[in-house]
């Protein structure tokens, strides 16, 4: 069975994800490059749609507040609670998903 380009992309993205302390990503937040992904979505699926430039799906998610730049409120809350996030880079963005749903204001 041969793999498709989507399968290869998914595997590449999966291999590049990591759990990381939010405080380690502050530089990306300061640059406006940290994107929050709601726990209602799969982080890798979102990364694939962004990589594929699926504007319609991304816009729908943004309209539903499922994907959005990390807000100042989120960043402050996550720092104060020393939150770990699940993260993956889709240049120029760093997509993050809170691992503690109870401390997620979105």
C-alpha positions, 0 to 999 in steps of 0.5 A: 500500500503506497502513501499519499502526499496527505499521508506523508504530510500528516506523518511529518506533522505528527513527528514535529508536534510536541508538548511544550510549556507556554512560556517557551513560546512567548516569542511567537506570541509577541510576534503575533504568530501563535495560533490557538486551536480549540480542543474541539478540533484535531491539531494535526487536521488544522495544521494540514488545512493551513498547510494546504491553504484551505481558506474556506475551512480555516475561515469557517473555524475562525468564524466559529472561534475554533481557530484564532490568534492567542489572545492576551487574556489566554497568554496571561492565564496560561503563563500564570498557570504554567500551562503545557500546550501541544504545539506544531509549526506550520510556518510562519505559525505556531499552532497551540492547543491547551492540554488543560481544557479547564483553563481554556477561556475559548 
